[in-house]
Amino acid sequence: MAVTLDQTIAQKQRSRLAEFVGGQTFWVLIAVLLACLFLSFATDSFATSKNLYNITRNVTFVAIIALGMTLVIITGGIDLSVGSVLCLCSMVLAVTMNAGYSIEVGITAAIVTALVIGAFNGVLIAYLNFPPFVVTLGMLSIARSLAMVASNNTVVFQFGPDHDKLLALGGGAWFFGIANPVLYMVILALITGFVLRWTRFGRYIFAIGGNEHAATLTGVPVRSIKVAVYMISALSAGIAGIVQTGWLGAVTTNIGAGMELQVIAAAVIGGANLAGGIGTAFGALVGAALIEVIRNSLGLLGINAFWQGTFIGGAIVLAVLFDRIRNLRQSE
């Protein structure tokens, strides 16, 4: 007897919990919780309200961009330009407001900049078949260079008549004392999770990552979806740049340097497969949380901060190894 679509969906819903518990994201979440528990007893300063506030706020910038990066990775692509896009969008916002324009004009300029960059990347990748690595690596250099040109490579810390509004946007806590960046992260994660699980656009993203040729044959608009995904990735970097500008209260051309590696690490550690077809919004948040806990714990435990890259790189290798072992077991 043929299996209907409703029966297939119901079966997936019943096995969702079992799939989550057996998945990489669950075990990374357990690792985060165990690390927090250990640090709470091993140090006197980890569980303090000030430190937890800093952790939750610091994790948001990587997590927000990791949400967009996860969509790109699910399609089988990569975006190395997000750190530089964050820098350029932050600088566009700062320079625009410094020139006397309102915060609304500054934010609009930053978002348009991000969308244009994402569309440029997407068109070259989807329509001209450029390798994503090459395109986004080139944009990594271009975007940061444009940020230097826009600011003449100077620090911008005056944001015109709406200066205080921008600082409140990124550094305030408007809802029950929760830092605004955390609220933005949660809202964006819920939107991303909904899109991936419940919309046709989300299904198309997974279809492209699973088998792009088959997706094309079944009528999926592969090229336009790819362009949209890279635009979303750049947009997430632009949003993070806007929020981080308000949080820091100043913008330099070094902001976001090397951030693309942390973002990719967060997505991969959280369960996204670099081969495509696998990834979740929740996994991006969990991966970003583990990276921030690692970074925070090094200082509290008196470990040289130079070890940070080793620990994060090791976490990436373990995450990929875990995924490979799981795939081998499923193929047996």
C-alpha positions, -999 to +999 in steps of 0.1 A: +000+000+000+013+034-009+025+057+019+007+091+019+025+124+026+005+128+058+016+093+070+052+102+062+050+135+082+033+118+112+061+092+112+087+119+112+070+137+141+070+105+162+106+099+156+117+135+161+126+132+198+145+100+192+163+116+163+172+147+184+186+126+213+207+106+189+219+136+170+250+157+173+232+188+185+220+170+216+254+158+226+269+193+220+242+207+242+251+181+269+288+192+265+278+228+270+258+220+301+285+198+316+311+225+309+290+251+326+284+228+356+321+221+359+331+257+356+305+267+383+323+245+408+359+249+395+358+287+396+342+314+417+335+338+389+318+317+362+283+315+377+282+352+386+255+373+371+280+396+355+299+368+338+268+350+326+255+383+312+287+387+293+286+352+279+250+355+267+257+388+251+290+377+235+275+346+220+248+364+202+269+380+174+284+346+164+250+329+168+231+354+146+255+350+117+257+312+123+219+311+116+225+325+081+256+304+076+237+273+085+213+279+055+243+282+032+260+251+045+227+231+042+228+239+004+263+226+003+279+260+001+302+282+023+304+319+030+338+332+041+329+368+037+306+372+068+332+388+091+341+414+065+304+420+056+298+426+093+326+452+093+314+470+061+278+471+073+289+484+107+310+511+090+282+521+066+259+525+096+285+545+116+295+568+087+260+574+077+249+584+112+281+603+118+272+624+087+240+635+105+214+611+092+189+593+114+193+558+128+166+546+104+185+558+074+218+543+088+202+509+094+186+509+060+219+517+043+236+489+062+209+463+054+209+473+017+246+470+016+244+435+031+217+424+006+236+437-024+267+418-013+247+387-007+230+390-041+264+395-058+278+364-042+247+344-050+246+354-086+282+345-093+278+312-075+243+302-088+243+316-123+279+317-133+289+285-114+318+301-095+330+280-065+315+295-033+350+293-016+365+315-043+337+341-045+333+346-008+370+346-002+373+374-027+344+393-010+362+389+023+389+411+010+367+435-010+342+442+018+369+450+044+387+472+019+355+491+012+351+496+050+385+511+051+377+534+022+344+545+038+360+555+070+395+564+058+406+536+081+397+556+112+377+548+143+341+561+142+325+566+176+302+596+171+268+586+156+251+620+151+218+630+166+206+595+172+238+584+189+220+574+221+193+555+202+219+533+186+236+526+219+203+516+234+195+494+204+227+473+209+234+478+246+200+481+262+178+456+279+142+465+271+125+432+281+127+419+317+164+429+319+174+406+291+201+421+269+187+432+235+212+412+215+200+381+232+164+389+223+173+395+187+192+362+186+162+343+200+137+359+176+159+353+146+165+317+156+127+311+159+122+326+125+150+305+110+138+273+126+102+279+114+114+286+079+136+255+077+110+231+092+076+244+080+080+263+047+085+253+011+116+275+010+131+255+038+123+222+021+139+235-011+171+244+008+174+208+022+166+194-013+194+213-029+219+202-002+207+166-004+209+163-042+211+194-063+206+176-096+175+157-084+162+190-069+165+206-103+147+178-121+118+180-096+113+217-104+131+233-075+142+268-085+178+260-074+195+291-087+171+316-071+171+297-039+209+298-038+209+336-044+183+340-016+204+319+008+236+340+003+215+371+007+202+358+040+238+350+051+250+385+043+219+399+059+225+380+091+261+395+092+247+429+086+222+426+114+250+414+137+271+444+126+243+468+135+237+453+169+274+451+177+280+487+167+254+497+192+269+474+218+305+486+214+298+522+208+325+525+182+335+509+149+370+501+136+381+483+105+393+454+126+358+445+138+347+410+127+382+399+117+384+361+117+348+359+127+340+337+097+359+309+112+340+310+145+307+312+126+315+282+104+327+263+135+295+271+154+274+258+125+295+226+121+298+219+158+260+224+160+254+196+135+255+213+101+271+190+075+296+207+052+286+182+025+251+197+026+216+186+035+218+187+073+216+216+097+193+233+123+188+267+137+190+253+173+223+236+164+238+269+153+229+284+187+243+254+206+275+255+186+280+292+192+273+286+229+300+259+231+326+282+214+318+311+238+320+288+269+354+275+257+366+311+252+353+323+285+366+293+305+402+297+293+406+330+311+388+317+342+410+286+345+442+306+339+449+289+305+467+310+279+442+325+255+464+314+226+450+279+231+415+291+220+421+282+184+433+247+193+402+239+214+378+253+188+396+235+160+396+203+180+358+207+186+353+210+148+373+178+141+354+159+168+321+172+154+329+160+119+343+127+133+310+122+152+290+128+120+312+104+100+308+076+126+270+082+126+268+080+088+289+048+088+266+032+114+235+041+094+249+027+062+256-007+078 
